[in-house]
């Protein structure tokens, strides 16, 4: 049984705490097929990450993105072919 969590925020300031945004409780062992997309408020894809990736670091094309709300869309397909789709939002927080 996999319990999947979606963080509500992350703080990419290289302090080792919440430096990336990644779903928790899921990996390719549970969900061999997955798609994770992160969007800005205008619907532009900021990142596509792999389920086994350590997470998104708050950059786009090598440039640091500002504090803002971002959205995610996740498609997880388990070993039995059952699809789970989730959408939501989270905050990227930076010290000003």
DSSP file (Angstrom, degrees, kcal/mol; ACC not computed):
  #  RESIDUE AA STRUCTURE BP1 BP2  ACC     N-H-->O    O-->H-N    N-H-->O    O-->H-N    TCO  KAPPA ALPHA  PHI   PSI    X-CA   Y-CA   Z-CA
    1    1 A X              0   0    0      0, 0.0     2,-0.5     0, 0.0    29,-0.0   0.000 360.0 360.0 360.0 132.2    0.0    0.0    0.0
    2    2 A X        -     0   0    0     28,-0.1     2,-0.6     2,-0.0    24,-0.1  -0.944 360.0-159.1-112.7 127.3    1.3    3.4   -1.0
    3    3 A X        -     0   0    0     -2,-0.5     2,-0.4    22,-0.1     0, 0.0  -0.930  17.5-156.0-103.7 114.8    0.3    6.6    0.9
    4    4 A X        -     0   0    0     -2,-0.6     2,-0.3    19,-0.0    21,-0.2  -0.790  10.1-171.0-100.5 130.9    1.0    9.5   -1.4
    5    5 A X  B     -A   24   0A   0     19,-2.7    19,-2.4    -2,-0.4     2,-0.5  -0.917  12.2-154.6-120.7 146.6    1.5   13.0    0.0
    6    6 A X        -     0   0    0     -2,-0.3    17,-0.1    17,-0.2    83,-0.1  -0.958  23.8-128.1-121.2 111.1    1.8   16.3   -1.9
    7    7 A X        -     0   0    0     -2,-0.5     3,-0.1    15,-0.5    16,-0.0  -0.246   5.4-146.9 -59.7 143.5    3.7   19.1    0.0
    8    8 A X  S    S+     0   0    0      1,-0.2    83,-2.2    82,-0.1     2,-0.3   0.638  76.7   1.5 -84.5 -16.7    1.9   22.4    0.3
    9    9 A X  E     -b   91   0B   0     81,-0.3     2,-0.3    60,-0.0    83,-0.2  -0.981  56.6-161.7-158.9 165.2    5.2   24.4    0.1
   10   10 A X  E     -b   92   0B   0     81,-1.8    83,-2.6    -2,-0.3     2,-0.4  -0.975  11.5-148.8-151.7 157.6    8.9   24.3   -0.4
   11   11 A X        -     0   0    0      7,-2.5     2,-2.4    -2,-0.3     4,-0.4  -0.781   8.2-164.4-130.2  84.8   11.8   26.7    0.3
   12   12 A X        +     0   0    0     -2,-0.4     7,-0.1     1,-0.2     6,-0.1  -0.408  47.2 123.8 -75.1  75.5   14.7   26.2   -2.1
   13   13 A X  S    S-     0   0    0     -2,-2.4    -1,-0.2     4,-0.3     6,-0.1   0.173  79.5-111.8-119.2  16.0   17.3   28.1   -0.2
   14   14 A X  S    S+     0   0    0     -3,-0.1    -2,-0.1     1,-0.1     4,-0.1   0.777  80.8 124.3  61.0  30.8   20.0   25.3    0.1
   15   15 A X  S    S-     0   0    0     -4,-0.4    -1,-0.1     2,-0.3     3,-0.1   0.437  82.8-112.2 -96.1   0.5   19.6   24.8    3.8
   16   16 A X  S    S+     0   0    0      1,-0.2     2,-0.5     0, 0.0    -4,-0.1   0.448  88.4 102.5  86.3   0.1   18.9   21.1    3.4
   17   17 A X  S    S-     0   0    0     -6,-0.2    -4,-0.3     1,-0.1    -2,-0.3  -0.973 100.0 -20.9-121.3 119.9   15.2   21.5    4.5
   18   18 A X  S    S+     0   0    0     -2,-0.5    -7,-2.5    -8,-0.1    -1,-0.1   0.839  83.0 148.0  55.1  37.6   12.4   21.5    2.0
   19   19 A X        +     0   0    0     -9,-0.2     2,-0.3    -7,-0.1    -1,-0.1   0.668  62.1  36.1 -78.6 -16.1   14.8   22.5   -0.8
   20   20 A X  S    S-     0   0    0     34,-0.1     2,-0.6    -9,-0.1    37,-0.2  -0.945  75.6-127.6-133.4 157.1   12.8   20.6   -3.5
   21   21 A X  B     +F   56   0C   0     35,-2.4    35,-2.8    -2,-0.3     2,-0.3  -0.924  45.0 147.0-103.1 122.9    9.2   19.9   -4.2
   22   22 A X        -     0   0    0     -2,-0.6   -15,-0.5    33,-0.2     2,-0.1  -0.991  49.5-105.6-151.3 147.1    8.5   16.2   -4.7
   23   23 A X        -     0   0    0     -2,-0.3     2,-0.4   -17,-0.1     3,-0.3  -0.470  37.3-139.6 -71.5 150.0    5.6   13.9   -4.0
   24   24 A X  B    S+A    5   0A   0    -19,-2.4   -19,-2.7     1,-0.2     3,-0.1  -0.880  73.5  28.2-114.3 143.4    6.2   11.6   -1.0
   25   25 A X  S    S+     0   0    0     -2,-0.4     2,-0.4   -21,-0.2    -1,-0.2   0.556  97.9  93.4  90.3   9.5    5.2    7.9   -0.7
   26   26 A X        +     0   0    0     -3,-0.3     2,-0.3    25,-0.1    -1,-0.2  -0.996  38.6 151.4-136.3 141.0    5.5    7.0   -4.4
   27   27 A X    >>  -     0   0    0     -2,-0.4     4,-2.9    -3,-0.1     3,-0.8  -0.909  60.8 -83.3-151.9 179.9    8.2    5.6   -6.5
   28   28 A X  T 34 S+     0   0    0     -2,-0.3    24,-0.0     1,-0.2    23,-0.0   0.663 120.8  66.6 -68.9 -14.4    8.6    3.5   -9.7
   29   29 A X  T 34 S+     0   0    0      2,-0.2     3,-0.3     1,-0.1    -1,-0.2   0.910 115.2  28.0 -68.0 -41.2    8.2    0.3   -7.6
   30   30 A X  T <4 S+     0   0    0     -3,-0.8    49,-0.8     1,-0.2     2,-0.4   0.863 138.1  27.0 -83.3 -40.5    4.6    1.2   -6.8
   31   31 A X     <  +     0   0    0     -4,-2.9    -1,-0.2    47,-0.2    47,-0.2  -0.785  62.6 177.8-128.4  85.5    3.9    3.3  -10.0
   32   32 A X  S    S+     0   0    0     -2,-0.4     2,-0.5    -3,-0.3    46,-0.1   0.743  76.8  48.7 -63.7 -22.4    6.1    2.1  -12.9
   33   33 A X  E    S+C   77   0B   0     44,-1.4    44,-2.8     2,-0.0     2,-0.3  -0.978  74.3 149.7-119.4 127.2    4.4    4.7  -15.2
   34   34 A X  E     -C   76   0B   0     -2,-0.5     2,-0.4    42,-0.2    42,-0.2  -0.996  29.2-161.7-153.3 154.9    4.1    8.3  -14.1
   35   35 A X  E     -C   75   0B   0     40,-1.9    40,-2.5    -2,-0.3     2,-0.5  -0.980  10.8-176.9-137.7 125.0    3.9   11.8  -15.4
   36   36 A X  E     +CD  74  49B   0     13,-0.7    13,-1.9    -2,-0.4     2,-0.4  -0.979   6.3 178.8-126.2 119.5    4.5   14.8  -13.1
   37   37 A X  E     -CD  73  48B   0     36,-2.5    36,-2.1    -2,-0.5     2,-0.4  -0.945  13.0-158.0-121.4 141.5    4.1   18.3  -14.5
   38   38 A X  E     -CD  72  47B   0      9,-2.6     8,-3.4    -2,-0.4     9,-1.5  -0.973  15.0-170.4-119.9 133.6    4.5   21.6  -12.7
   39   39 A X  E     -CD  71  45B   0     32,-3.0    32,-2.3    -2,-0.4     6,-0.2  -0.850  18.2-129.3-122.8 153.8    2.8   24.8  -14.1
   40   40 A X    >   -     0   0    0      4,-2.0     3,-1.9    -2,-0.3    30,-0.1  -0.333  49.3 -85.0 -86.8-177.9    3.0   28.5  -13.3
   41   41 A X  T 3  S+     0   0    0     28,-0.3    29,-0.1     1,-0.3    -1,-0.0   0.670 129.4  55.1 -65.2 -16.3   -0.2   30.5  -12.8
   42   42 A X  T 3  S-     0   0    0      2,-0.1    -1,-0.3     0, 0.0    -3,-0.0   0.401 120.1-105.5 -97.1   1.8   -0.6   31.0  -16.5
   43   43 A X  S <  S+     0   0    0     -3,-1.9     2,-0.3     1,-0.3    -2,-0.1   0.519  70.6 144.9  89.1   7.0   -0.5   27.3  -17.3
   44   44 A X        -     0   0    0      1,-0.1    -4,-2.0     2,-0.0     2,-0.4  -0.626  56.5-113.7 -79.7 134.2    3.0   27.2  -18.7
   45   45 A X  E     +D   39   0B   0     -2,-0.3    -6,-0.3    -6,-0.2     3,-0.1  -0.543  35.8 176.2 -70.2 120.7    4.9   24.0  -17.9
   46   46 A X  E     -     0   0B   0     -8,-3.4     2,-0.3    -2,-0.4    15,-0.2   0.718  64.7  -0.1 -94.5 -27.8    7.8   24.9  -15.6
   47   47 A X  E     -D   38   0B   0     -9,-1.5    -9,-2.6    13,-0.1     2,-0.4  -0.986  45.9-156.4-161.3 149.3    9.0   21.3  -15.0
   48   48 A X  E     -D   37   0B   0     -2,-0.3     2,-0.3   -11,-0.2   -11,-0.2  -0.989  30.4-173.0-124.5 118.5    8.4   17.7  -15.9
   49   49 A X  E     -D   36   0B   0    -13,-1.9   -13,-0.7    -2,-0.4     2,-0.2  -0.860  22.9-121.1-120.0 151.7    9.9   15.4  -13.2
   50   50 A X    >   -     0   0    0     -2,-0.3     3,-1.6   -15,-0.1     5,-0.2  -0.573  26.5-120.5 -83.4 148.2   10.3   11.7  -12.8
   51   51 A X  T 3  S+     0   0    0      1,-0.3   -25,-0.1    -2,-0.2    -1,-0.1   0.794 115.8  47.8 -61.6 -28.7    8.7   10.0   -9.9
   52   52 A X  T 3  S+     0   0    0    -25,-0.1    -1,-0.3   -24,-0.0     2,-0.1   0.427  88.6 111.2 -91.5   0.7   12.2    8.8   -8.7
   53   53 A X  S <  S-     0   0    0     -3,-1.6     3,-0.1     1,-0.1    -4,-0.0  -0.439  80.0-120.9 -71.4 146.7   13.7   12.2   -9.1
   54   54 A X        -     0   0    0      1,-0.2     2,-0.2    -2,-0.1    -1,-0.1   0.640  67.4 -95.2 -66.3 -10.6   14.6   14.0   -5.8
   55   55 A X        -     0   0    0     -5,-0.2     2,-0.4   -35,-0.1   -33,-0.2  -0.621  45.7 -50.0 128.5 175.5   12.3   16.8   -6.8
   56   56 A X  B     -F   21   0C   0    -35,-2.8   -35,-2.4    -2,-0.2    -9,-0.0  -0.728  35.5-157.9 -89.9 134.7   11.9   20.2   -8.5
   57   57 A X        -     0   0    0     -2,-0.4    -1,-0.1   -37,-0.2     3,-0.1   0.309  47.3-100.0 -99.2   8.4   14.3   22.9   -7.3
   58   58 A X  S    S+     0   0    0      1,-0.3     7,-2.6   -37,-0.1     2,-0.3   0.768  82.6 119.5  83.5  25.7   12.3   26.0   -8.3
   59   59 A X  E     -G   64   0D   0      5,-0.2     2,-0.4   -13,-0.0    -1,-0.3  -0.852  45.1-160.0-121.3 159.6   14.1   26.8  -11.5
   60   60 A X  E >  S-G   63   0D   0      3,-2.4     3,-1.9    -2,-0.3   -13,-0.1  -0.968  82.1 -14.0-138.3 121.2   13.1   27.0  -15.2
   61   61 A X  T 3  S-     0   0    0     -2,-0.4     3,-0.1     1,-0.3    -1,-0.0   0.859 130.3 -53.7  52.7  38.6   15.8   26.7  -17.9
   62   62 A X  T 3  S+     0   0    0      1,-0.2     2,-0.4     0, 0.0    -1,-0.3   0.439 114.2 117.8  81.1  -0.4   18.4   27.3  -15.3
   63   63 A X  E <   -G   60   0D   0     -3,-1.9    -3,-2.4     1,-0.0     2,-0.3  -0.836  69.3-114.4-105.2 139.6   16.9   30.5  -13.9
   64   64 A X  E     -G   59   0D   0     -2,-0.4    -5,-0.2    -5,-0.2     2,-0.2  -0.509  30.1-140.8 -69.8 128.4   15.5   30.9  -10.4
   65   65 A X        -     0   0    0     -7,-2.6     3,-0.1    -2,-0.3    -1,-0.0  -0.615  20.6-109.6 -89.7 153.0   11.8   31.4  -10.3
   66   66 A X        -     0   0    0     -2,-0.2     2,-0.1     1,-0.2    26,-0.1  -0.248  41.9 -79.5 -77.3 166.0   10.2   33.8   -7.8
   67   67 A X  S    S+     0   0    0     27,-0.1     2,-0.3    24,-0.1    26,-0.2  -0.455  79.1 120.5 -58.4 132.4    8.1   33.1   -4.8
   68   68 A X  E     - E   0  92B   0     24,-1.3    24,-2.9    -2,-0.1     2,-0.4  -0.967  66.0 -77.2-176.6 175.2    4.6   32.3   -6.1
   69   69 A X  E     - E   0  91B   0     -2,-0.3     2,-0.3    22,-0.2   -28,-0.3  -0.784  45.3-171.9 -91.2 140.8    1.9   29.6   -6.2
   70   70 A X  E     - E   0  90B   0     20,-3.0    20,-2.6    -2,-0.4     2,-0.3  -0.902  11.5-137.8-130.0 158.3    2.5   26.8   -8.7
   71   71 A X  E     -CE  39  89B   0    -32,-2.3   -32,-3.0    -2,-0.3     2,-0.3  -0.829  11.7-157.1-118.6 154.9    0.2   24.0   -9.8
   72   72 A X  E     -CE  38  88B   0     16,-2.6    16,-1.7    -2,-0.3     2,-0.4  -0.949   8.5-164.4-131.7 154.1    0.9   20.3  -10.4
   73   73 A X  E     -CE  37  87B   0    -36,-2.1   -36,-2.5    -2,-0.3     2,-0.4  -0.990  15.5-173.3-134.7 124.9   -0.7   17.5  -12.4
   74   74 A X  E     -CE  36  86B   0     12,-3.0    12,-2.3    -2,-0.4     2,-0.5  -0.978  12.9-171.6-128.3 130.2    0.2   13.9  -11.6
   75   75 A X  E     -CE  35  85B   0    -40,-2.5   -40,-1.9    -2,-0.4     2,-0.5  -0.975  12.1-177.0-117.9 114.9   -0.7   10.7  -13.4
   76   76 A X  E     -CE  34  84B   0      8,-3.2     8,-2.9    -2,-0.5     2,-0.5  -0.955   6.9-170.5-115.1 126.9    0.3    7.6  -11.6
   77   77 A X  E     -CE  33  83B   0    -44,-2.8   -44,-1.4    -2,-0.5     6,-0.2  -0.969  15.0-149.1-118.5 119.1   -0.3    4.1  -13.1
   78   78 A X    >   -     0   0    0      4,-2.2     3,-2.0    -2,-0.5   -47,-0.2  -0.121  35.7 -89.1 -80.4-179.5    0.3    1.2  -10.8
   79   79 A X  T 3  S+     0   0    0    -49,-0.8    -1,-0.1     1,-0.3   -48,-0.1   0.692 127.3  55.4 -64.3 -19.9    1.5   -2.3  -11.7
   80   80 A X  T 3  S-     0   0    0      2,-0.1    -1,-0.3     0, 0.0     3,-0.1   0.379 120.2-107.5 -92.7   2.8   -2.1   -3.4  -12.2
   81   81 A X    <   +     0   0    0     -3,-2.0     2,-0.4     1,-0.3    -2,-0.1   0.568  68.4 149.5  84.2   9.0   -2.7   -0.6  -14.7
   82   82 A X        -     0   0    0      1,-0.0    -4,-2.2     2,-0.0     2,-0.4  -0.657  38.2-141.5 -81.2 126.8   -4.9    1.4  -12.4
   83   83 A X  E     - E   0  77B   0     -2,-0.4     2,-0.4    -6,-0.2    -6,-0.2  -0.717  17.2-173.6 -92.2 134.3   -4.7    5.1  -13.1
   84   84 A X  E     - E   0  76B   0     -8,-2.9    -8,-3.2    -2,-0.4     2,-0.4  -0.995   6.0-170.7-125.3 124.0   -4.6    7.7  -10.3
   85   85 A X  E     + E   0  75B   0     -2,-0.4     2,-0.4   -10,-0.2   -10,-0.2  -0.944   6.1 176.7-116.9 136.7   -4.7   11.4  -11.3
   86   86 A X  E     - E   0  74B   0    -12,-2.3   -12,-3.0    -2,-0.4     2,-0.3  -0.995   6.6-175.7-137.5 143.9   -4.2   14.3   -8.9
   87   87 A X  E     + E   0  73B   0     -2,-0.4     2,-0.3   -14,-0.2   -14,-0.2  -0.976  23.3 124.9-134.4 149.7   -4.1   18.0   -9.4
   88   88 A X  E     - E   0  72B   0    -16,-1.7   -16,-2.6    -2,-0.3     2,-0.3  -0.963  42.1-104.2-176.6-169.6   -3.3   20.7   -6.9
   89   89 A X  E     - E   0  71B   0     -2,-0.3     2,-0.3   -18,-0.3   -18,-0.2  -0.918  21.8-179.3-137.9 164.9   -1.2   23.6   -6.0
   90   90 A X  E     - E   0  70B   0    -20,-2.6   -20,-3.0    -2,-0.3     2,-0.4  -0.942  26.7-109.0-153.9 169.1    1.7   24.5   -3.7
   91   91 A X  E     -bE   9  69B   0    -83,-2.2   -81,-1.8    -2,-0.3     2,-0.6  -0.894  10.4-150.2-112.0 136.9    3.8   27.6   -2.8
   92   92 A X  E     -bE  10  68B   0    -24,-2.9   -24,-1.3    -2,-0.4     2,-0.5  -0.933  25.1-164.5 -97.5 119.6    7.4   28.2   -3.6
   93   93 A X        +     0   0    0    -83,-2.6     2,-0.3    -2,-0.6   -81,-0.2  -0.925  13.1 173.1-115.1 128.1    8.7   30.4   -0.8
   94   94 A X        -     0   0    0     -2,-0.5     2,-0.4   -83,-0.1   -27,-0.1  -0.961  38.6-106.8-127.7 148.4   12.0   32.4   -0.9
   95   95 A X              0   0    0     -2,-0.3   -28,-0.0     1,-0.1    -2,-0.0  -0.603 360.0 360.0 -71.4 131.2   13.4   35.0    1.5
   96   96 A X              0   0    0     -2,-0.4    -1,-0.1     0, 0.0     0, 0.0   0.455 360.0 360.0 -82.0 360.0   13.0   38.4    0.0
